[in-house]
Amino acid sequence: MARIVIDPVTRIEGHLRIEAQVENGKVVDAWSSSTMFRGIEIVLKDRDPRDAWLFCQRICGVCTTVHALASVRAVEDALGMTIPDNARIMRNIIAAVQYVQDHVIHFYHLHGLDWIDIVSALKADPAKTASVAQSLSDWPNSGASFFAMVQKRVKGLVDTGQLGPFANGYWGHPAYKLPPEVNLLGVAHYLEALEWQRSIVKVHALLGSKNPHLQTYLVGGIARPVDPTSQNAINADAIALMAQAAKQAIDFVSKVYIPDLLAIASYYKDWANYGSGVGNYMTYGEFPRDNRSNTENLQLPKGIILGKDLTKIMPVDQKKIAEHVTHSWYEYADGDQKGKHPSEGETNPKYTGPKPPYDHLDTQAKYSWVKTPRYEEMPMEVGPLARVLVAYGLGHKRIRETVDMVLQKLQVDAGALFSTLGRVAARGIETLIIAEMIPGFIDELVGTIKKGDYRICQVEKWEPGTWPKEAKGYGFHDAPRGALGHWVGIKNGRITNYQAVVPSTWNLSPRDAKGTRGPVEAALIGTPVADPDKPLEILRTVHSFDPCMACAVHVTDVKGRPITVVKGA
């Protein structure tokens, strides 16, 4: 029996440690631990709630805009504010661009090297790679000379002995299955995606003044003016730039990302048997069609699935959410055996773990800085797979036809969705569909401008003198990584309590008081491990959730503590 420790898990945001027990070449138990302290809620206490979004957005530099959006929605809900059409539309455009950029980056730069063997690409015949590429799509960069150039670049990097982002990979691992030509295709598009992402984030710079950490969110709306007669506002030139970036996004996703996803997945269909997890899925939905706080009128619907049953999609009731700390390095004033609703949540750190460096965590006690959220005391997987499954179950036309297309091309049944492979496929499916939404949002913005509606913010309730003495509110945003909720309490114009329950808190949570595993812990059970010293297979499932531990725990460790290398015990 081997106890495998992966610390740190790389190609994620933040600090994550995974411990797994392996018997007869398979994972039989697993524990997820974040090794950073959570503290943003403490920072926000007693501040002006109109400033909360600016602090919250700094929770993470990868998720960038998502906490700002959830934060302003929470404060607007507490104060009873209704934003104008232009603010809703621009927020939808910003969120959609974040989805597309984030998912492409994840597929190629964070998760791709779990499936693509860089070293094998050096053995490829560029002409054969060109033939493969041309059979998949009409993307312009598909000639033999282009792939020969990429291969030369990679060889030059290898010859220097300084592999940069490709260092410490498990190259040659028996779990890699792609032929050299497909590996070269993946490497080429890995590099192209680095260049492409710069074009799509120009929309963030246009609407938000910068990326990451956009500057134009505002409680009650957005601070980006709309005026077709001004060069310093959203005008015809800005609309044209956004439309061009949207077209480039659709082209790259439809002609590069989706074909690569299908090509690579066709060699890894056995991964439809691994990574199933808890079987419960939750999404808050996204892209509102009206301006009400926490509206139900969404382009991507909200809902809950229990036990993988797609025939019964249940509504989401935020009152049924609770966070536990039984196995987390926090304490509640009235004891740690019961959870608390986020509106009554506490952030009282209490580290009781071993002093680093340490071989193993005491997983019978507290072992993570991540709390344990539950919905009606049940663990929930959140993220692209949850969104796609809920939309599919509710009959979302474009989701259904795209899912069915992917299943047909891979020649697998719908059961394959409940897996690591399904999680990867779902992210690609929704990337295409959300990219296709962006032109519609732009057209909607053009429509309001043509009507002469330039309003961007509700100003009637901006001043604290108009607020109730006490107020509570919550804001939902189904971010690229999943269900994100912010809860705020306000008294006498100041924040009395603030809690953020983020996607990776749901997915990477430790066990609860009943010993029930979190989604990632459960998903790792049954994972094959060919070489305990090179646990590539474990990383595949962990990365399929796209962990963001900076979001889950918020404040980095500044003490320079040592880290533990991958090892088998």
Secondary structure, 3 states (H helix, E strand, C coil): CEEEEECCCCCCECCEEEEEEEECCEEEEEEEEECCECCHHHHHCCCCHHHHHHHHHHHCCCCCCHHHHHHHHHHHHHHCCCCCHHHHHHHHHHHHHHHHHHHHHHHHHHCHHHCCCHHHHCCCCHHHHHHHHHHHCCCCCCCHHHHHHHHHHHHHHHHHCCCHHHCCCCCCCCCCCCCHHHHHHHHHHHHHHHHHHHHHCHHHHHHHCCCCCCCCEECCEECCCECCCCCCCECHHHHHHHHHHHHHHHHHHHHHHHHHHHHHHCCCHHHHHCCCCCCCEEECCEEECCCCCCCCCEEECCEEECCCCCCCCECCCHHHEEEECCCECECCCCCCCCCECHHHCCCCECCCCCCCCCCCCCCCCCCECCCEEEECCECCECCHHHHHHHHHHCCCHHHHHHHHHHHHHHCCCHHHHCCHHHHHHHHHHHHHHHHHHHHHHHHHHHHHHHCCCCCCECCCCCCHHHCCCEEEEEEEEEECCEEEEEEEEEECCEEEEEEEECHHHHHCCCCCCCCCCCHHHHHCCCCECCCCCCCHHHHHHHHHCCCEHHHHHCECCCCCCCCCCCEEC
